[in-house]
Amino acid sequence: MTRLEIETIKKVSKLAWRQLWSGVWIRSNIHCPYFQKCQHFEPLTGTNLIFSRDEGHHSSGWWKNPDWERCFHLSICFRGQNDVRKIQPFDEALAKVWVLHLYGPWRRFIHRESPRSDEGKQLKVHHFRVWANRNWEPLIPQGEVYSRDKTPRGYKTTSEREHEASMAYLQACAKLAEAGR
């Protein structure tokens, strides 16, 4: 690693600790100051990084299992060295160097995801997460994200709450229509 790359690692690591990302993906969030600071383009290698601390995956209603509540989240993709608009193939060897330097001994806890969204596939973004407990110490989550084994009684995901609200609305509309006959 070059001196510039080592400085990049120090910078993105330090910034990640300053705040939390809500874990809720809203397009407008990509423009918030914290998210902007978590992004970095390293021109020598064409590496585009986003390194953040995310919290709220369970409490926001995304996932049922509370073990999957918070994580350190590294997203990596590659661009042209002098042209960030030019998408490059994913460089496994270089990604491994970034992951090893950013996560160090925590690398054994890494949960890797390939791109899922159309935009992520187009940009060839890969995600490297280390899930954490309440004290931000690494952990390996037990169970699947949608498992209810550790979920408090009565917990509902956002989609379950929205479905119930939609059904209640439709039932109320049906009752009004019936009463109007």
C-alpha positions in Angstrom: 0.0 0.0 0.0 1.2 3.5 -0.8 1.3 6.3 1.8 -1.7 7.9 0.1 -3.7 4.6 0.4 -2.7 4.3 4.1 -3.9 7.9 4.7 -7.2 7.0 3.0 -7.7 4.0 5.3 -7.0 6.2 8.4 -9.4 8.9 7.1 -12.3 6.6 6.2 -12.0 4.6 9.5 -12.0 7.8 11.6 -15.0 9.2 9.7 -17.0 6.0 10.2 -16.8 6.4 14.0 -18.2 10.0 14.0 -21.9 9.2 13.3 -24.3 6.4 12.4 -26.1 5.7 9.2 -29.7 4.9 9.8 -29.7 1.7 7.8 -32.8 2.9 5.9 -32.1 3.5 2.2 -33.8 6.7 1.1 -32.4 8.2 -2.1 -32.1 11.6 -0.4 -29.9 10.1 2.3 -27.0 9.8 -0.1 -26.7 13.5 0.0 -26.5 13.8 3.8 -23.1 15.2 5.2 -22.2 11.9 7.0 -22.8 9.8 3.9 -20.8 12.2 1.7 -17.9 12.1 4.2 -17.9 8.3 4.2 -17.3 8.1 0.4 -13.8 8.3 -0.9 -12.3 7.9 -4.4 -8.7 6.8 -4.3 -7.3 7.9 -7.7 -4.1 5.8 -7.8 -6.0 2.5 -7.9 -9.4 3.8 -9.1 -11.0 2.5 -5.9 -14.3 3.9 -4.9 -15.0 3.3 -1.1 -17.9 3.9 1.2 -17.2 2.9 4.8 -19.8 3.6 7.5 -21.3 2.4 10.7 -24.9 1.4 10.1 -27.6 0.9 12.7 -31.3 0.3 12.5 -31.7 -2.8 10.3 -33.9 -4.5 13.0 -35.3 -1.5 14.8 -36.4 0.2 11.6 -38.4 -2.8 10.6 -36.1 -4.2 7.9 -35.2 -7.5 9.5 -36.8 -9.5 12.3 -33.6 -10.9 13.9 -32.1 -8.3 16.3 -28.6 -9.8 15.8 -28.6 -8.0 12.5 -29.2 -4.5 13.9 -25.8 -2.8 13.4 -22.7 -3.2 11.3 -19.5 -1.7 9.9 -20.2 -1.5 6.2 -17.6 -1.2 3.5 -18.8 -0.9 -0.2 -16.2 -1.1 -2.9 -16.2 -0.7 -6.6 -13.7 0.4 -9.2 -13.4 3.3 -11.7 -10.9 4.5 -14.2 -7.9 6.0 -12.4 -8.5 9.4 -14.0 -12.2 9.1 -14.9 -14.6 8.2 -12.1 -17.4 7.7 -14.7 -15.6 4.7 -16.3 -16.7 1.5 -14.6 -14.0 -1.1 -14.2 -14.3 -4.9 -13.5 -14.3 -5.8 -9.8 -10.7 -6.3 -8.7 -10.7 -9.1 -6.2 -7.1 -8.8 -5.3 -7.2 -5.1 -4.7 -10.5 -5.4 -2.8 -8.9 -8.0 -0.5 -6.1 -5.5 0.3 -8.6 -2.8 1.3 -10.7 -5.2 3.3 -7.7 -6.5 5.2 -6.4 -3.1 6.0 -9.8 -1.6 7.0 -11.0 -4.6 9.1 -7.7 -6.1 10.2 -8.2 -8.9 12.8 -12.0 -8.5 12.4 -11.8 -9.9 8.8 -12.9 -13.3 10.1 -16.3 -11.7 10.9 -16.9 -10.4 7.4 -20.2 -11.0 5.7 -19.8 -10.4 2.0 -22.5 -9.6 -0.5 -22.4 -9.2 -4.2 -24.5 -6.5 -5.9 -28.3 -7.1 -5.7 -29.9 -4.0 -7.1 -29.8 -3.1 -10.8 -27.7 0.0 -9.9 -25.3 -2.1 -7.8 -24.9 -4.6 -10.5 -24.2 -1.9 -13.1 -21.6 -0.3 -10.9 -20.2 -3.7 -9.8 -20.4 -2.8 -6.1 -19.5 -5.4 -3.5 -20.3 -5.1 0.2 -18.2 -6.2 3.2 -20.0 -6.0 6.5 -18.9 -6.8 10.0 -22.0 -7.1 12.3 -21.6 -5.8 15.8 -23.2 -5.9 19.2 -24.4 -2.9 21.2 -20.8 -2.0 22.1 -19.7 -2.1 18.5 -17.7 -5.3 19.0 -17.8 -7.8 16.1 -20.2 -10.7 16.2 -21.4 -13.5 14.0 -25.2 -13.1 13.9 -27.1 -16.2 15.0 -30.0 -17.2 12.7 -31.3 -15.7 9.5 -32.3 -12.1 9.1 -36.0 -13.1 9.0 -35.8 -15.6 11.8 -38.2 -14.8 14.8 -36.1 -16.9 17.2 -34.7 -13.8 19.0 -37.5 -11.4 18.1 -39.7 -9.9 20.9 -43.3 -11.1 20.8 -45.4 -8.9 18.6 -42.5 -7.4 16.6 -43.5 -6.6 13.0 -41.3 -5.6 10.1 -42.1 -2.4 8.2 -43.6 -4.4 5.3 -45.9 -6.3 7.8 -47.0 -3.1 9.4 -47.7 -1.5 6.0 -49.6 -4.6 4.8 -51.8 -4.4 7.9 -52.4 -0.7 7.4 -53.3 -1.3 3.8 -55.7 -4.2 4.7 -57.4 -2.0 7.4 -57.8 0.8 4.8 -59.3 -1.6 2.3 -61.7 -3.0 4.9 -62.8 0.5 5.9 -63.4 1.4 2.3 -65.4 -1.8 1.8 -67.5 -1.0 4.9 -68.2 2.6 3.6 -69.1 1.3 0.2 -71.5 -1.3 1.8 -73.1 1.4 4.0 -73.6 3.6 1.0 -75.7 1.0 -0.8 
